[in-house]
Amino acid sequence: MAAVEDSDPIAAKAPALSRGAWLGLLTTAAGYALTVLVFYPGYSTVDARYVYADAMAWRFGDWQSPTMGALWRFIDPIAPGAASMFLLTTSLYWVAFGMLALLAGRRSPWLAFATPLVALMPPAFFFLGMVWRDVLFAVVWLTAAVLAFFAAARTERLRAPLQVLALLLVAFGVLLRPNAVLAAPILAVYAIWPTRFDVKRTAIAFIPALLLFCAFIPFIYYEVLRAERQNPQHSILVFDLGGITHFARENQFPAAWSADETELLTSKCYNPVRWDTYWHVAPCPFVMRRLERPDDLIFGTPRLLEAWSHAVAAHPLAYLRHRATFMWQFLARSNLVLPVWDWLDPASGYGRSPYFTPLLALHDALQPTLLFRPALWLVLAIAVGLFAWPARTTPAGAFAIAVSACATVYVMSFALLGVAADFRYAYWCVLATLAGGVAAILARRDSLASGGQDSRVSSSASASAPRM
């Protein structure tokens, strides 16, 4: 699948595992064991419980990912409940970082050892015990990218199957998180051509890949899995109408309200943290009650889309203020990290695990800091891509640029599609930045080594040239 003219020195042969590679793999195994010790059997969040119930009943809706439910039903016999999904996510996570450590070990023993330690950093490690589709999505895309990176160093016979598997994982990630469709083409193009990053090639393939992924989602959801249409995309419309109403100080919903309700809509209901203040957070659930009223249904119908189009056209500045306010909240302010309210329940034993409790204390200390701001990881992702840019014609440079660009587009897509500001929505950016950073260091080392070698060859050639 990869172009034959794109090559890398490590692709010429597959040397035996170096001491550094073995050190990286042993550290990876220790990281996996630590993860199981701290988090087992995994924590099933509220969203995950809905997915699991649907999976066991083989009855899907599209509000949560039906493909996650189908996967869970398939793997559940291995370890029923949260444990099966936890073990799958954890295994993929450490396989990805283990493969990355293996690649690093061929050039740098210290980097092979450091790579699994990077995987233990907060906030990356913090989420591994949480059964959330955002966590599974990020880990699946990480695995896809590392598989493509690994494929670049294989012979053609081995490369193609690895690339196909990487593409399937990219597609599965889109099915887990449909709003990732804008970022998916970057990762898909990289999986096809993993030996170098080419801007022109990516740009040409972007729109066809985007359209293909857009068609793929409804086909799997509704034709294959027969999922019920619950109109999750209309949550974006409700959030935007609420934001425009707040900033324009004028009702934009296609419904009539009392004077008190109108006052609430223009003053207290809007919350940039999440859209569902209009759904089940006092004092504003009256909004969704009205929009979902059976005798005059608005939510999920063209009426809501028409109202949204009219509101954006009539009040573009209010819409932009709303979206900018949300993105500032999402990127720069302190938001929910772990669902601590669930395990504070006296009936829950998870939060009192002797292995998990120290991590929870560390979470409480770090959660308000810059480390748990998506803006930091967005800036770092961009920095990784720029740092690796001179080495974009190498597999390591291509990997670093592809994952950092993909993560950047994914995070920025929330400017249009975001409806909640939880930190977990930036988890893919965290993993892409950490893994991309390792590859960027490898890429620059290779570039410097190659440059030095070329310089020595050039000097030698000049010295041996006959003098006129």
Secondary structure as UniProt FT lines:
FT   TURN            4..5
FT   HELIX           9..11
FT   HELIX           19..39
FT   TURN            40..41
FT   STRAND          43..44
FT   HELIX           46..57
FT   HELIX           66..75
FT   HELIX           76..78
FT   TURN            80..81
FT   HELIX           82..105
FT   TURN            106..107
FT   HELIX           109..119
FT   TURN            122..124
FT   HELIX           125..127
FT   TURN            128..129
FT   STRAND          130..131
FT   HELIX           133..151
FT   TURN            152..153
FT   HELIX           156..176
FT   HELIX           178..182
FT   HELIX           184..192
FT   TURN            194..195
FT   HELIX           199..218
FT   HELIX           219..224
FT   TURN            232..233
FT   HELIX           234..248
FT   HELIX           259..267
FT   TURN            272..273
FT   HELIX           275..278
FT   TURN            279..280
FT   TURN            282..283
FT   HELIX           286..291
FT   HELIX           294..296
FT   TURN            299..300
FT   HELIX           302..314
FT   HELIX           316..332
FT   HELIX           340..343
FT   TURN            346..347
FT   HELIX           350..352
FT   TURN            354..356
FT   HELIX           357..366
FT   TURN            367..368
FT   HELIX           370..372
FT   HELIX           374..388
FT   HELIX           389..391
FT   TURN            392..393
FT   HELIX           395..417
FT   HELIX           423..426
FT   HELIX           427..464
//
